[in-house]
């Protein structure tokens, strides 16, 4: 499309081109968005790893009885 416009209007078309709207929106922020995406993924990975740890590891290797009767018979 840009080539056709340049051919039809050689004087008026001084290097003006057609850029997709998405490219126009994120071209200046692409690196920042990728860094943000990486940071969110890393924090989510850490949160999932911490969620998988036993509670006793988090409080210092203490035995914690989570049963309703307090460990009794």
DAVEN-V289287 format. One line per field, one symbol per residue. ss: DSSP state (H for helix, E for strand, C for the rest). phi: phi as a letter, one per 40 degrees, with the letter a starting at -180 (. if undefined). A space follows every 10 residues. Layout:
ss = ???
phi = ???
This chain:
ss = CHHHHHHHCC CCCCCCCCCC HHHHHHCCCH HHHHHHHHHH HHHHHHHHHH HHCCHHHHHC CCCCCCCCCC CCC
phi = .cccccccbc cccbgcbcbd cccccbccbd cccccccccc cccccccccc ccccccccch fccbcbcccg gcc
